[in-house]
Amino acid sequence: MHRVVRRSWLIVPCNDATHIGQAAAAAADVVVLDLMEFVPEGMKAATRERLPETIAQLAQGDAEIFVQVDKELLYADLSAAVRPGIRGILIPRLGAPQEVAEADALLWQLEDKRGIRPGMLQIIAVLDTAKGNYAAMEIARASRRLWGMTLGRADLVMDLRPEPSGEFHLMPYLMQRLITVANAAGLVPLGAWWRAPARGLLAGADDTHDAAVRGRRIGFKGALCLRPNQVEPLNRGFTPASREGQAARELVANYEAAVQNGDAVARLQDRIVDLPTATQARQLLTYAEACSQHDAEKTRARRRASL
């Protein structure tokens, strides 16, 4: 079965034509049109009016389109965002499962009104408050539309405050907890493991790649970013490296040989940390192939668009 590949989530202000044009050329797996964080309050009404045109423009490309909405302006934002061409929404600053349920109900109404297949649009829960993290499992179970969860580090730091040293010591715990909750609920955890002095969503290419590799090794499947030059490092960092694929193939081959020789309980010691079992090795190979197919499809789409 073809697995969904969403390694890079490029956030773009809905009101900025330059950034939207750059996003179309960035080769991100997902473009997130932001209506909440980066659109000035006085421009939001006009931006919503132009949103259908923006979605139609980006829908001609090879990236999936999500829209980041403001839960305090949910009806207005969803009314503008729910159009053919989008795949789902991100909801930041969640604090309770009822907020997800409200968005779910509105999506059903708008899908029916806009001719979109019922239940198609997905939700990404952004747990960037203390309350949201406390209610993480309840939020994860609040709607069948939920596909993934992420933290929103910058807002978490402001809500929970860093230590006097400047470090945010709760972050490793919250990342691991998010991965545990997401997996328990059957959702996809999104994030990366940034280290000081890298500034997360604004980090350079090398720091972004390193954060993606560390994030993938603890269980994240993709991450959000703000700059087009972060897209390629995220795609590369969240794709299993060739050496990992080779090690996985060797592990599976040795395991299968041991079983054929009658050693059914054999569990060979693997040679890299993140391949403890043959089952996980097979999963890594399946995902690596899905990434390869996805990148090939994007390349073909770009070639067709250039003709």
C-alpha positions as CSV (number, residue, x, y, z in Angstrom):
1,M,0.0,0.0,0.0
2,H,1.3,3.5,-0.9
3,R,2.2,5.4,2.3
4,V,1.6,9.1,2.7
5,V,4.9,11.0,2.6
6,R,4.7,14.4,4.3
7,R,8.3,15.2,5.5
8,S,8.4,18.9,4.9
9,W,5.6,21.3,5.8
10,L,6.4,24.8,4.5
11,I,4.4,27.5,6.2
12,V,3.5,30.5,4.0
13,P,1.7,33.7,4.8
14,C,-1.6,33.7,2.8
15,N,-1.2,37.4,2.0
16,D,2.3,37.4,0.6
17,A,2.4,36.7,-3.1
18,T,6.2,36.5,-3.1
19,H,6.3,33.8,-0.5
20,I,3.5,31.9,-2.2
21,G,5.5,31.9,-5.4
22,Q,8.6,30.7,-3.6
23,A,6.5,27.9,-2.0
24,A,5.3,26.7,-5.3
25,A,8.9,26.2,-6.4
26,A,10.3,24.8,-3.1
27,A,9.4,21.1,-3.6
28,A,7.8,20.8,-0.2
29,D,5.7,17.8,0.4
30,V,3.1,20.1,2.0
31,V,2.5,23.8,1.7
32,V,0.7,25.3,4.8
33,L,-1.2,28.5,3.9
34,D,-1.2,30.5,7.2
35,L,-4.2,32.6,8.1
36,M,-3.4,33.1,11.8
37,E,0.2,33.8,12.7
38,F,1.6,36.0,9.9
39,V,-1.4,37.9,8.4
40,P,-2.0,41.3,10.1
41,E,-5.4,41.6,11.6
42,G,-6.4,44.5,9.3
43,M,-5.6,42.3,6.2
44,K,-7.3,39.1,7.2
45,A,-10.7,39.8,5.6
46,A,-9.1,40.6,2.2
47,T,-6.8,37.6,2.5
48,R,-9.7,35.3,3.1
49,E,-11.4,36.7,0.0
50,R,-8.3,35.9,-2.1
51,L,-7.7,32.5,-0.5
52,P,-9.7,30.4,-3.1
53,E,-7.6,31.9,-5.9
54,T,-4.4,31.2,-3.9
55,I,-5.5,27.6,-3.3
56,A,-6.3,27.1,-7.0
57,Q,-2.9,28.5,-7.9
58,L,-1.0,26.2,-5.6
59,A,-3.2,23.2,-6.4
60,Q,-1.6,23.1,-9.9
61,G,1.7,22.2,-8.2
62,D,3.0,19.0,-6.7
63,A,2.5,19.8,-3.0
64,E,-0.4,19.0,-0.8
65,I,-2.1,22.1,0.6
66,F,-3.2,22.6,4.2
67,V,-4.4,25.8,5.8
68,Q,-3.5,27.0,9.3
69,V,-6.6,28.6,10.9
70,D,-7.3,30.6,14.0
71,K,-9.5,28.8,16.4
72,E,-10.8,32.2,17.6
73,L,-12.0,32.9,14.0
74,L,-12.8,29.4,13.1
75,Y,-16.0,29.9,11.1
76,A,-14.6,32.7,9.0
77,D,-11.3,31.0,8.4
78,L,-12.8,27.6,7.5
79,S,-15.4,29.2,5.3
80,A,-12.6,30.7,3.3
81,A,-10.3,27.7,3.4
82,V,-12.6,24.8,2.6
83,R,-12.3,24.6,-1.2
84,P,-11.4,21.9,-3.7
85,G,-7.7,21.6,-3.7
86,I,-6.9,21.6,0.0
87,R,-6.2,18.4,2.0
88,G,-6.8,19.6,5.5
89,I,-6.2,22.2,8.2
90,L,-3.8,22.9,11.2
91,I,-5.3,24.2,14.4
92,P,-2.8,25.9,16.7
93,R,-3.3,26.7,20.4
94,L,-5.6,23.9,21.1
95,G,-6.5,23.5,24.8
96,A,-9.4,21.0,24.8
97,P,-11.0,18.3,22.7
98,Q,-14.2,20.3,22.2
99,E,-12.3,22.7,20.0
100,V,-11.4,19.9,17.6
101,A,-15.0,18.6,17.7
102,E,-16.2,22.1,16.7
103,A,-13.8,22.2,13.8
104,D,-14.9,18.7,12.8
105,A,-18.6,19.7,12.7
106,L,-17.9,22.7,10.6
107,L,-15.8,20.7,8.2
108,W,-18.7,18.3,7.6
109,Q,-21.0,21.2,6.8
110,L,-18.6,22.9,4.5
111,E,-17.5,19.8,2.7
112,D,-21.2,19.1,1.8
113,K,-21.6,22.7,0.7
114,R,-18.5,22.9,-1.4
115,G,-18.8,19.5,-3.2
116,I,-15.8,17.9,-1.3
117,R,-16.0,14.2,-0.4
118,P,-17.4,14.0,3.1
119,G,-14.7,13.3,5.7
120,M,-11.8,13.9,3.3
121,L,-10.3,16.9,5.0
122,Q,-7.8,16.1,7.8
123,I,-6.8,17.9,10.9
124,I,-3.4,18.5,12.4
125,A,-3.5,19.3,16.1
126,V,-0.9,21.8,17.2
127,L,-0.3,21.4,20.9
128,D,1.6,24.7,21.7
129,T,0.1,25.4,25.1
130,A,0.4,23.8,28.5
131,K,-3.3,23.0,28.5
132,G,-3.1,21.4,25.1
133,N,-0.3,19.1,26.1
134,Y,-2.1,18.2,29.3
135,A,-5.2,17.1,27.3
136,A,-3.1,15.6,24.5
137,M,-4.8,12.1,24.5
138,E,-8.3,13.5,24.7
139,I,-7.5,15.9,21.8
140,A,-6.0,13.0,19.8
141,R,-9.3,11.1,20.1
142,A,-11.6,14.0,19.5
143,S,-12.1,13.4,15.7
144,R,-11.5,10.7,13.1
145,R,-10.2,13.5,10.9
146,L,-7.1,13.9,13.0
147,W,-4.0,12.7,11.0
148,G,-1.1,14.2,13.0
149,M,0.1,16.2,16.0
150,T,2.9,18.6,16.5
151,L,4.1,20.9,19.3
152,G,4.7,24.4,18.2
153,R,7.9,25.0,20.1
154,A,8.0,28.9,20.0
155,D,4.6,29.3,21.6
156,L,5.4,26.5,24.1
157,V,8.5,28.4,25.2
158,M,6.4,31.5,25.8
159,D,3.7,29.6,27.6
160,L,5.9,27.4,29.8
161,R,9.0,29.7,30.0
162,P,12.6,28.5,29.7
163,E,15.0,27.9,32.5
164,P,17.2,30.8,33.7
165,S,20.0,29.3,31.6
166,G,17.9,29.9,28.5
167,E,17.4,26.2,27.9
168,F,13.9,24.7,27.7
169,H,14.4,21.5,29.6
170,L,10.8,20.3,29.2
171,M,11.1,20.0,25.4
172,P,12.7,16.5,25.2
173,Y,10.0,15.2,27.6
174,L,7.2,16.9,25.6
175,M,8.6,15.6,22.3
176,Q,8.7,12.0,23.6
177,R,5.3,12.3,25.1
178,L,3.8,13.6,21.9
179,I,5.3,10.7,20.0
180,T,3.9,8.3,22.5
181,V,0.4,9.8,22.5
182,A,0.3,10.1,18.7
183,N,1.3,6.5,18.2
184,A,-1.1,5.3,20.8
185,A,-3.9,7.2,19.0
186,G,-2.8,6.0,15.6
187,L,-1.7,9.5,14.5
188,V,1.5,10.8,12.9
189,P,3.9,12.8,15.2
190,L,5.4,15.8,13.4
191,G,8.5,17.6,14.7
192,A,12.3,17.8,14.7
193,W,14.9,17.8,17.5
194,W,16.5,21.3,17.4
195,R,19.6,22.1,19.5
196,A,20.9,25.5,20.5
197,P,21.9,27.8,19.0
198,A,19.7,26.8,16.0
199,R,16.4,28.7,15.9
200,G,14.1,25.9,14.8
201,L,11.9,27.1,12.0
202,L,14.4,29.7,11.0
203,A,17.5,27.5,11.2
204,G,20.0,27.1,8.4
205,A,20.1,24.1,6.1
206,D,22.7,22.0,8.0
207,D,21.0,22.5,11.4
208,T,17.7,21.7,9.8
209,H,19.0,18.4,8.4
210,D,20.6,17.4,11.7
211,A,17.4,18.2,13.5
212,A,15.4,16.2,11.1
213,V,17.7,13.2,11.4
214,R,17.5,13.3,15.2
215,G,13.7,13.8,15.0
216,R,13.3,10.8,12.7
217,R,15.3,8.6,15.0
218,I,13.1,9.3,18.0
219,G,9.9,8.8,16.0
220,F,8.9,12.0,14.2
221,K,7.8,11.6,10.5
222,G,8.1,15.2,9.3
223,A,8.4,18.8,10.5
224,L,7.2,22.3,9.8
225,C,9.5,25.1,8.5
226,L,9.3,28.7,7.4
227,R,12.0,29.0,4.8
228,P,12.2,27.4,1.3
229,N,15.9,26.5,1.9
230,Q,14.8,24.2,4.8
231,V,12.6,22.0,2.6
232,E,15.4,19.9,0.9
233,P,17.2,19.3,4.3
234,L,13.9,18.2,5.8
235,N,13.1,15.9,2.9
236,R,16.5,14.4,3.0
237,G,16.7,14.1,6.8
238,F,13.3,12.4,7.1
239,T,14.2,9.9,4.3
240,P,16.1,6.9,5.4
241,A,19.7,7.1,4.2
242,S,21.1,4.6,1.8
243,R,23.4,3.1,4.4
244,E,20.4,2.5,6.6
245,G,18.6,0.8,3.8
246,Q,21.5,-1.5,3.2
247,A,21.8,-2.4,6.8
248,A,18.1,-3.1,6.9
249,R,18.3,-5.4,3.9
250,E,21.1,-7.3,5.5
251,L,19.3,-7.6,8.8
252,V,16.2,-8.9,7.1
253,A,18.2,-11.4,4.9
254,N,20.1,-12.7,7.9
255,Y,16.9,-13.0,10.0
256,E,15.1,-14.9,7.2
257,A,18.0,-17.2,6.7
258,A,18.1,-18.0,10.5
259,V,14.3,-18.8,10.4
260,Q,14.8,-21.1,7.4
261,N,17.5,-22.9,9.2
262,G,15.1,-23.6,12.1
263,D,16.1,-20.9,14.5
264,A,12.6,-19.4,14.7
265,V,13.4,-17.3,17.8
266,A,16.5,-15.7,16.4
267,R,16.8,-12.0,16.9
268,L,20.1,-10.9,15.5
269,Q,21.8,-8.0,17.1
270,D,21.6,-5.1,14.6
271,R,24.5,-2.8,13.8
272,I,22.8,0.5,14.0
273,V,20.7,1.9,16.9
274,D,17.4,2.5,15.1
275,L,17.0,-1.0,13.6
276,P,16.3,-3.3,16.6
277,T,14.2,-5.9,14.8
278,A,13.6,-7.4,11.4
279,T,10.0,-6.0,11.5
280,Q,11.3,-2.4,12.0
281,A,13.8,-3.0,9.3
282,R,11.1,-4.0,6.8
283,Q,9.1,-0.9,7.9
284,L,12.1,1.3,7.2
285,L,12.5,-0.3,3.7
286,T,8.8,0.2,2.9
287,Y,9.0,3.9,3.9
288,A,12.2,4.5,2.0
289,E,10.6,3.1,-1.1
290,A,7.5,5.3,-0.5
291,C,9.8,8.4,-0.2
292,S,11.6,7.4,-3.5
293,Q,8.3,6.9,-5.3
294,H,7.0,10.2,-3.9
295,D,10.0,12.2,-5.0
296,A,9.9,10.6,-8.5
297,E,6.2,11.6,-8.8
298,K,7.1,15.2,-7.8
299,T,9.9,15.2,-10.4
300,R,7.5,14.0,-13.1
301,A,4.9,16.6,-12.2
302,R,7.4,19.4,-12.4
303,R,8.6,18.2,-15.8
304,R,5.0,18.1,-17.1
305,A,4.4,21.6,-15.7
306,S,7.5,23.0,-17.5
307,L,6.3,21.7,-21.0
